[in-house]
């Protein structure tokens, strides 16, 4: 039986295999991922609460609070289901649940991509034009940068999801992953997923190239400014303020680029899973 655009009488049921092929690691992985999610929730929610403090109404905390919200939502979309599947035998997920998980993961993933780029631009203005920082990074511009990141994430998610819904799926299908990612969903489609794959590829390439160009340009100009600083304490202080942001960017974009470089996901599912853990579980933490 199929689920297609013209015949939706049968709703498929997906089974998330996750890490079930390693039965001896189920409990240790459960404890590890539960601990990571707890730290993620407490840390990111704590950052959002700190933003309420009048002393933390700076532009930096404005971006950090939204990044924390995105990371918390991103992790909550994926990790609870991952943790649940490590201790239960029934690893099924409904078709609507799978599509919803993909949609929310896509929204928050794309939003984080451009949120990190906006923060790189913010650091560039703060380091290279400190006297004009308050004027250049106005509240209106910051709000537009954040709103634009959320809006583009929603547009990308709904567009890709529409083409996923147009595909046909078998009645009962096994997903060899712990998350309903686009690559694993189209791999179990019974109809030709070429259009959906190409659309997702084009959107992903555009997002990566455009965001990385903003980040790289900003940090190249930052490094040039740092090397021109006369004192030794200036560069050290600037590096310390950018270190955590650069670390997050390196792990986030490095993992995504690694996934794109995997030649044949059908034979590299373990690598796909490990890479997916990094950008869905580790990075929000």
The 8 nearest C-alpha neighbors of each residue, nearest first, counted from 0:
[[1, 170, 169, 9, 2, 168, 11, 10],
 [2, 0, 169, 168, 167, 170, 3, 9],
 [1, 3, 167, 7, 168, 9, 6, 10],
 [4, 2, 167, 6, 5, 166, 7, 1],
 [3, 5, 165, 6, 7, 166, 2, 164],
 [4, 6, 3, 7, 2, 165, 8, 167],
 [7, 5, 3, 8, 4, 2, 1, 9],
 [6, 8, 2, 9, 3, 5, 10, 4],
 [9, 7, 6, 10, 2, 1, 3, 0],
 [10, 8, 7, 2, 11, 1, 0, 170],
 [9, 11, 2, 170, 8, 12, 94, 7],
 [12, 10, 170, 171, 94, 169, 9, 13],
 [13, 11, 171, 93, 94, 170, 92, 172],
 [12, 14, 172, 92, 91, 173, 171, 93],
 [13, 15, 91, 173, 90, 174, 92, 16],
 [16, 14, 174, 177, 17, 90, 176, 91],
 [17, 15, 175, 19, 176, 14, 174, 18],
 [16, 18, 177, 176, 15, 19, 175, 81],
 [17, 19, 20, 21, 16, 177, 25, 85],
 [20, 18, 21, 17, 16, 22, 25, 85],
 [21, 19, 18, 22, 16, 17, 23, 24],
 [20, 22, 19, 24, 23, 18, 25, 17],
 [23, 21, 24, 25, 19, 20, 18, 26],
 [24, 22, 21, 25, 26, 27, 20, 19],
 [23, 25, 27, 22, 21, 26, 28, 18],
 [24, 26, 28, 85, 22, 27, 23, 29],
 [25, 27, 29, 28, 24, 30, 85, 86],
 [28, 26, 30, 24, 29, 25, 31, 23],
 [29, 27, 31, 25, 30, 26, 24, 32],
 [28, 30, 26, 27, 32, 31, 82, 33],
 [31, 29, 33, 27, 28, 32, 34, 26],
 [30, 32, 28, 34, 33, 29, 27, 35],
 [33, 31, 35, 34, 29, 30, 28, 36],
 [32, 34, 36, 30, 35, 31, 29, 37],
 [35, 33, 37, 31, 32, 36, 30, 38],
 [34, 36, 32, 38, 37, 33, 39, 31],
 [35, 37, 39, 33, 38, 34, 40, 32],
 [38, 36, 34, 40, 39, 35, 41, 33],
 [37, 39, 35, 41, 36, 40, 42, 34],
 [40, 38, 284, 36, 42, 37, 41, 43],
 [41, 39, 37, 43, 38, 42, 44, 71],
 [40, 42, 38, 44, 39, 43, 45, 37],
 [43, 41, 45, 39, 40, 44, 38, 46],
 [42, 44, 67, 46, 45, 40, 41, 39],
 [43, 45, 47, 41, 46, 42, 40, 48],
 [46, 44, 42, 48, 43, 47, 41, 49],
 [45, 47, 49, 43, 44, 48, 64, 42],
 [46, 48, 64, 44, 50, 45, 49, 43],
 [49, 47, 45, 50, 46, 51, 44, 52],
 [50, 48, 46, 51, 47, 52, 45, 55],
 [49, 51, 47, 48, 52, 55, 60, 64],
 [52, 50, 49, 48, 53, 55, 47, 56],
 [51, 53, 50, 54, 55, 49, 56, 48],
 [54, 52, 55, 56, 51, 50, 49, 57],
 [55, 53, 52, 56, 57, 50, 51, 49],
 [56, 54, 53, 50, 52, 57, 60, 49],
 [55, 57, 53, 54, 60, 50, 58, 61],
 [58, 56, 59, 60, 55, 61, 54, 50],
 [57, 59, 61, 60, 62, 56, 141, 136],
 [58, 60, 61, 57, 62, 63, 121, 118],
 [59, 61, 63, 62, 57, 58, 64, 55],
 [62, 60, 58, 59, 64, 63, 57, 65],
 [61, 63, 65, 60, 59, 64, 66, 58],
 [64, 62, 60, 66, 65, 61, 67, 59],
 [63, 65, 47, 67, 61, 66, 62, 60],
 [66, 64, 68, 62, 67, 63, 69, 61],
 [65, 67, 63, 69, 68, 64, 62, 70],
 [66, 68, 43, 64, 70, 65, 69, 63],
 [67, 69, 65, 71, 66, 70, 72, 64],
 [70, 68, 66, 72, 67, 71, 107, 73],
 [71, 69, 283, 73, 67, 68, 72, 74],
 [70, 72, 68, 74, 73, 69, 40, 67],
 [73, 71, 75, 69, 74, 70, 76, 68],
 [74, 72, 70, 76, 71, 75, 107, 104],
 [73, 75, 71, 76, 77, 72, 78, 280],
 [76, 74, 72, 77, 73, 78, 71, 79],
 [75, 77, 73, 74, 72, 100, 104, 78],
 [76, 78, 74, 75, 80, 79, 81, 178],
 [77, 79, 81, 80, 74, 75, 82, 76],
 [80, 78, 82, 81, 77, 83, 75, 76],
 [81, 79, 83, 82, 78, 77, 84, 76],
 [80, 82, 78, 84, 79, 83, 177, 77],
 [83, 81, 79, 85, 80, 84, 29, 78],
 [82, 84, 80, 85, 81, 86, 79, 87],
 [85, 83, 87, 81, 86, 90, 82, 80],
 [84, 86, 82, 25, 83, 29, 87, 81],
 [87, 85, 84, 83, 88, 25, 82, 26],
 [88, 86, 84, 89, 85, 83, 90, 82],
 [87, 89, 90, 86, 84, 85, 91, 19],
 [88, 90, 87, 91, 84, 14, 92, 86],
 [91, 89, 14, 84, 15, 88, 92, 87],
 [92, 90, 14, 13, 89, 15, 12, 93],
 [91, 93, 13, 14, 96, 12, 97, 94],
 [94, 92, 96, 12, 95, 97, 13, 91],
 [93, 95, 97, 96, 12, 11, 98, 13],
 [96, 94, 98, 97, 93, 99, 92, 100],
 [97, 95, 93, 99, 94, 98, 100, 92],
 [96, 98, 94, 100, 95, 99, 179, 93],
 [97, 99, 101, 95, 100, 96, 102, 94],
 [100, 98, 102, 96, 101, 97, 95, 103],
 [99, 101, 97, 103, 98, 102, 104, 96],
 [100, 102, 98, 104, 99, 179, 103, 180],
 [103, 101, 99, 105, 156, 100, 104, 98],
 [102, 104, 106, 105, 100, 101, 99, 107],
 [105, 103, 101, 107, 102, 106, 108, 73],
 [104, 106, 108, 102, 103, 156, 107, 101],
 [107, 105, 152, 103, 153, 104, 109, 108],
 [106, 108, 110, 104, 73, 109, 105, 69],
 [109, 107, 105, 111, 110, 106, 104, 112],
 [110, 108, 152, 112, 111, 106, 107, 105],
 [111, 109, 148, 107, 152, 149, 112, 108],
 [110, 112, 114, 108, 109, 113, 107, 115],
 [113, 111, 109, 110, 115, 114, 108, 116],
 [112, 114, 116, 115, 111, 110, 148, 210],
 [113, 115, 111, 117, 116, 112, 110, 148],
 [114, 116, 118, 113, 117, 112, 111, 119],
 [115, 117, 113, 119, 114, 214, 118, 210],
 [118, 116, 114, 120, 119, 115, 113, 121],
 [117, 119, 121, 115, 120, 116, 122, 114],
 [120, 118, 116, 122, 121, 117, 214, 217],
 [119, 121, 123, 117, 118, 122, 217, 124],
 [120, 122, 118, 124, 119, 123, 125, 117],
 [123, 121, 125, 119, 120, 124, 126, 118],
 [124, 122, 120, 217, 126, 121, 125, 221],
 [123, 125, 128, 121, 127, 122, 126, 132],
 [124, 126, 129, 122, 123, 132, 128, 127],
 [127, 125, 123, 124, 129, 128, 122, 221],
 [126, 128, 124, 123, 125, 129, 224, 221],
 [129, 127, 124, 131, 130, 125, 126, 132],
 [128, 130, 125, 132, 131, 126, 127, 124],
 [129, 131, 128, 132, 133, 125, 134, 127],
 [132, 130, 134, 129, 128, 133, 135, 124],
 [133, 131, 129, 135, 134, 125, 130, 136],
 [134, 132, 136, 135, 131, 137, 130, 129],
 [133, 135, 131, 132, 137, 136, 130, 138],
 [134, 136, 132, 133, 137, 131, 124, 140],
 [137, 135, 133, 134, 132, 140, 141, 138],
 [136, 138, 140, 139, 134, 135, 133, 141],
 [137, 139, 141, 140, 142, 136, 58, 143],
 [138, 140, 142, 137, 141, 143, 136, 144],
 [139, 141, 143, 137, 142, 138, 136, 144],
 [142, 140, 144, 138, 143, 139, 137, 145],
 [141, 143, 139, 145, 140, 144, 146, 138],
 [142, 144, 140, 146, 141, 145, 147, 139],
 [145, 143, 141, 147, 142, 146, 140, 148],
 [144, 146, 148, 142, 147, 143, 141, 149],
 [147, 145, 143, 149, 148, 144, 142, 150],
 [146, 148, 150, 144, 145, 149, 143, 151],
 [149, 147, 110, 145, 151, 146, 150, 113],
 [148, 150, 152, 110, 146, 147, 151, 153],
 [151, 149, 147, 153, 152, 148, 146, 154],
 [152, 150, 154, 153, 148, 149, 147, 155],
 [151, 153, 106, 109, 110, 149, 155, 150],
 [152, 154, 156, 150, 106, 151, 155, 157],
 [155, 153, 151, 157, 156, 152, 158, 150],
 [156, 154, 158, 152, 153, 157, 151, 159],
 [155, 157, 153, 102, 105, 159, 154, 158],
 [158, 156, 160, 154, 159, 155, 161, 153],
 [157, 159, 155, 161, 160, 156, 154, 162],
 [158, 160, 161, 162, 156, 157, 155, 199],
 [161, 159, 163, 157, 162, 158, 156, 164],
 [162, 160, 164, 158, 163, 159, 157, 165],
 [161, 163, 165, 164, 159, 160, 195, 166],
 [164, 162, 160, 165, 161, 166, 159, 195],
 [163, 165, 161, 162, 166, 160, 4, 3],
 [164, 166, 162, 4, 163, 3, 161, 167],
 [167, 165, 164, 163, 3, 190, 188, 168],
 [168, 166, 3, 2, 190, 189, 1, 188],
 [169, 167, 188, 189, 2, 1, 170, 166],
 [168, 170, 1, 171, 0, 172, 11, 189],
 [171, 169, 11, 0, 1, 12, 168, 172],
 [172, 170, 12, 11, 169, 13, 173, 14],
 [171, 173, 13, 169, 12, 14, 170, 174],
 [172, 174, 14, 13, 175, 15, 171, 16],
 [175, 173, 15, 176, 14, 16, 183, 13],
 [174, 176, 16, 15, 173, 17, 268, 177],
 [175, 177, 17, 174, 178, 16, 15, 272],
 [178, 176, 17, 15, 81, 16, 179, 175],
 [179, 177, 180, 176, 77, 15, 81, 17],
 [180, 178, 101, 97, 184, 100, 181, 183],
 [179, 181, 178, 183, 182, 101, 184, 176],
 [182, 180, 184, 183, 185, 179, 101, 199],
 [183, 181, 185, 184, 180, 186, 196, 264],
 [182, 184, 186, 180, 181, 185, 174, 187],
 [185, 183, 181, 186, 182, 187, 180, 179],
 [184, 186, 188, 187, 182, 183, 192, 181],
 [187, 185, 183, 184, 188, 182, 192, 265],
 [188, 186, 185, 184, 189, 183, 172, 168],
 [187, 189, 168, 185, 190, 186, 167, 166],
 [188, 190, 168, 167, 169, 187, 191, 166],
 [191, 189, 167, 188, 166, 192, 168, 3],
 [190, 192, 193, 189, 188, 166, 194, 167],
 [193, 191, 195, 194, 185, 196, 190, 166],
 [192, 194, 196, 195, 191, 197, 198, 185],
 [195, 193, 197, 196, 192, 198, 162, 191],
 [196, 194, 198, 192, 193, 197, 162, 199],
 [195, 197, 193, 199, 194, 198, 192, 200],
 [198, 196, 200, 194, 199, 195, 193, 201],
 [199, 197, 195, 201, 200, 196, 194, 202],
 [198, 200, 202, 196, 197, 201, 203, 195],
 [199, 201, 197, 203, 198, 202, 196, 204],
 [202, 200, 204, 198, 203, 199, 197, 205],
 [201, 203, 205, 199, 204, 200, 206, 198],
 [204, 202, 200, 206, 205, 201, 199, 207],
 [203, 205, 207, 201, 206, 202, 208, 200],
 [206, 204, 202, 208, 203, 207, 209, 201],
 [207, 205, 203, 209, 204, 208, 210, 202],
 [206, 208, 204, 210, 205, 209, 211, 203],
 [209, 207, 211, 205, 210, 206, 204, 212],
 [208, 210, 212, 206, 211, 207, 205, 213],
 [211, 209, 213, 207, 212, 116, 208, 206],
 [210, 212, 214, 208, 213, 209, 215, 207],
 [213, 211, 209, 215, 210, 214, 216, 208],
 [212, 214, 210, 216, 211, 215, 116, 217],
 [215, 213, 211, 217, 116, 212, 119, 216],
 [216, 214, 212, 218, 217, 213, 211, 219],
 [217, 215, 219, 213, 214, 218, 212, 220],
 [216, 218, 214, 123, 220, 215, 219, 120],
 [219, 217, 221, 215, 220, 216, 222, 214],
 [218, 220, 216, 222, 221, 217, 215, 223],
 [219, 221, 223, 218, 217, 222, 224, 216],
 [222, 220, 218, 224, 219, 223, 123, 225],
 [223, 221, 225, 219, 224, 220, 218, 226],
 [224, 222, 220, 226, 221, 225, 219, 227],
 [223, 225, 221, 227, 222, 226, 220, 127],
 [226, 224, 222, 228, 234, 227, 223, 221],
 [225, 227, 223, 228, 224, 222, 234, 229],
 [226, 228, 224, 225, 229, 223, 222, 234],
 [227, 229, 225, 226, 230, 233, 224, 234],
 [230, 228, 227, 231, 233, 226, 234, 225],
 [231, 229, 232, 233, 228, 234, 227, 235],
 [230, 232, 233, 234, 235, 229, 228, 236],
 [233, 231, 235, 230, 234, 236, 237, 229],
 [234, 232, 236, 235, 231, 230, 237, 228],
 [233, 235, 237, 225, 236, 232, 238, 231],
 [236, 234, 232, 238, 233, 237, 239, 231],
 [235, 237, 239, 233, 234, 238, 232, 240],
 [236, 238, 234, 240, 239, 235, 233, 241],
 [239, 237, 241, 235, 240, 236, 242, 234],
 [238, 240, 236, 242, 237, 241, 235, 243],
 [239, 241, 237, 238, 242, 236, 243, 244],
 [240, 242, 238, 244, 239, 243, 245, 237],
 [243, 241, 245, 239, 244, 240, 238, 246],
 [244, 242, 246, 245, 241, 247, 240, 239],
 [243, 245, 247, 241, 246, 242, 248, 115],
 [244, 246, 248, 242, 243, 247, 249, 241],
 [247, 245, 243, 249, 244, 248, 242, 250],
 [246, 248, 244, 250, 245, 249, 251, 243],
 [247, 249, 245, 251, 246, 250, 252, 244],
 [250, 248, 246, 253, 247, 251, 252, 245],
 [251, 249, 253, 247, 248, 252, 254, 246],
 [252, 250, 248, 254, 253, 249, 278, 247],
 [251, 253, 255, 254, 249, 250, 248, 256],
 [254, 252, 250, 256, 249, 255, 251, 257],
 [255, 253, 257, 252, 256, 251, 274, 250],
 [254, 256, 252, 258, 257, 253, 251, 259],
 [255, 257, 259, 253, 258, 254, 252, 260],
 [258, 256, 254, 260, 255, 259, 253, 261],
 [259, 257, 255, 256, 260, 261, 254, 271],
 [258, 260, 256, 257, 261, 255, 262, 254],
 [259, 261, 257, 258, 262, 256, 255, 263],
 [260, 262, 258, 259, 263, 264, 257, 267],
 [263, 261, 260, 264, 259, 267, 258, 266],
 [262, 264, 265, 261, 266, 267, 268, 260],
 [263, 265, 267, 266, 268, 261, 262, 271],
 [266, 264, 263, 267, 268, 186, 262, 183],
 [265, 267, 264, 263, 268, 269, 262, 270],
 [268, 266, 264, 270, 269, 265, 271, 263],
 [267, 269, 271, 270, 264, 266, 272, 265],
 [268, 270, 272, 271, 267, 273, 266, 274],
 [271, 269, 273, 268, 267, 272, 274, 261],
 [270, 272, 268, 274, 269, 273, 275, 267],
 [273, 271, 275, 269, 270, 274, 268, 276],
 [272, 274, 276, 270, 275, 271, 269, 277],
 [273, 275, 271, 277, 276, 272, 254, 270],
 [276, 274, 272, 277, 273, 278, 279, 271],
 [277, 275, 273, 280, 279, 274, 278, 272],
 [278, 276, 281, 274, 275, 280, 279, 282],
 [277, 279, 282, 275, 276, 251, 280, 281],
 [278, 280, 276, 277, 275, 74, 281, 282],
 [281, 279, 276, 277, 74, 282, 278, 283],
 [280, 282, 277, 284, 283, 278, 279, 276],
 [281, 283, 284, 278, 280, 277, 279, 251],
 [284, 282, 70, 281, 280, 39, 74, 71],
 [283, 39, 281, 282, 38, 35, 280, 36]]
